[in-house]
């Protein structure tokens, strides 16, 4: 697991340098989404308790609207999930959440360019590869919803025991296309994967 953590942090550093050089920064909101994801979920390695504690210590505003919580946290949020408004460098909305049940850490963006965000996301995950770890693509599809075109990409970084992290990228060609009309266009998510049972 230590190799995976080192690989993930190295991958983030490599991609952030590329973003800073504007090689992939074709869209400001996509880059901000990526940076918020790495600064919150990645920095805390998807540990839900640490993310929740940090959100409270940072005095982020909790999301209380039931419909928004259903999107960000899932049904039956209870005490195991939560969502907070992230400070925005522009007039767009960004949200941090810990999803109920899976305890997945996610960053959601109201708007951003999907191809730019996916390039940053994919590069970060693939840069995490180290000897003794595997990077696999679990799901990679584009499809049409009632509201527009959508994109789903799920990748896992794991060691030989199967322990690691699963990363999910979701996007719509416009706000609400993927998320049933919710005011969201992009999401980057990270969850811990336990070792396989023998």
Buried (B, 14 or more C-beta within 10 A) or exposed (E): BEBBBEBBBBBBEBBBEBBEEEEBBBBBBBBBBBBBBBBBBBBBBBBBEBBBEBBEEEEBEEBEEEEBBBBBBBEEBEEBBBBBBBEBEEEBBBBBBBBBEBBBBBBBBBBBBBEBBBBBBBBBBBBBBBEEBBBEEEEEEEEEBEBBBBBBBBBBBBBEEEBBBBBBBBBBBEBBBBBEEBBBBBBBBBBBBEEEEE
